[in-house]
């Protein structure tokens, strides 16, 4: 397999894993949408008087997009850490660190 085929295979696998996990789908996709809808209902029709007057809902869109990107990153980091623990990689790493610390004494 070439590098591109491997990358596409990994992408498809990651998408399957992501969409099969309801918690990650909710907090990555639905939570920011619900947050934006809630903010839109709260500030309906208001204008923020910066930069010549911006609709409040439009003003909050970049913040909600940032929330979605950061939550996706944190969910990915959490899943990667969990996969390492499940695979035993973390235990092996811990054992190497402890054994090297004891050997240094």
C-alpha positions in Angstrom: 0.0 0.0 0.0 1.2 3.5 -0.8 1.3 6.3 1.7 -1.9 7.8 0.3 -3.8 4.5 0.5 -2.6 4.1 4.1 -3.7 7.6 5.0 -7.2 7.1 3.4 -7.5 3.8 5.2 -6.6 5.4 8.5 -9.1 8.3 7.8 -11.9 5.9 7.1 -11.1 3.9 10.2 -11.0 7.1 12.4 -14.4 8.2 10.9 -16.0 4.8 11.8 -14.7 4.9 15.3 -15.8 8.5 15.8 -19.3 8.1 14.5 -19.9 4.9 16.5 -19.2 6.7 19.8 -22.3 8.6 20.7 -20.6 10.7 23.4 -17.9 12.0 21.0 -20.5 12.8 18.4 -22.7 14.7 20.9 -19.9 16.8 22.3 -18.2 17.5 19.0 -21.1 18.1 16.7 -24.4 18.6 18.6 -23.1 20.5 21.7 -21.7 23.5 19.7 -24.9 23.6 17.6 -27.1 23.6 20.7 -24.9 26.2 22.2 -25.3 28.5 19.2 -29.0 28.0 19.1 -29.3 28.8 22.8 -27.2 31.9 22.4 -29.3 32.9 19.3 -32.5 32.6 21.3 -31.1 34.6 24.2 -29.7 37.5 22.1 -32.4 37.4 19.4 -32.4 40.7 17.5 -29.7 42.4 19.6 -26.8 44.2 18.1 -23.3 44.5 19.4 -22.1 48.1 18.8 -18.5 47.3 17.9 -17.2 47.5 14.4 -20.2 49.5 13.2 -22.8 47.2 14.7 -22.8 43.4 14.3 -25.7 41.1 14.9 -25.1 39.3 18.2 -25.7 35.9 16.7 -23.1 36.6 14.0 -20.7 37.8 16.7 -20.9 34.5 18.6 -20.3 32.2 15.6 -16.5 32.3 15.7 -16.5 31.5 19.4 -18.8 28.5 18.9 -16.6 27.3 16.0 -13.6 27.6 18.3 -15.5 25.6 21.0 -16.1 22.9 18.4 -12.5 22.7 17.3 -11.1 22.6 20.8 -13.6 20.0 22.0 -12.8 17.8 19.0 -9.1 18.1 19.8 -9.6 17.2 23.4 -11.9 14.3 22.6 -9.3 13.0 20.2 -6.5 13.3 22.8 -8.7 11.5 25.3 -9.5 8.7 22.9 -5.8 8.4 22.0 -4.8 8.2 25.7 -7.6 5.6 26.4 -6.4 3.5 23.4 -2.8 3.6 24.8 -4.0 2.4 28.2 -6.1 -0.3 26.7 -3.2 -1.5 24.5 -0.9 -1.6 27.6 1.5 1.0 26.1 1.1 3.3 29.1 2.0 0.5 31.5 5.0 -0.5 29.4 6.2 3.2 29.3 5.7 3.5 33.1 7.7 0.3 33.7 10.6 1.6 31.6 10.6 5.0 33.5 10.5 3.3 36.9 13.2 0.7 36.0 15.5 3.4 34.5 15.0 5.5 37.7 15.9 2.5 39.9 18.9 1.7 37.7 20.2 5.3 38.2 20.4 4.8 42.0 
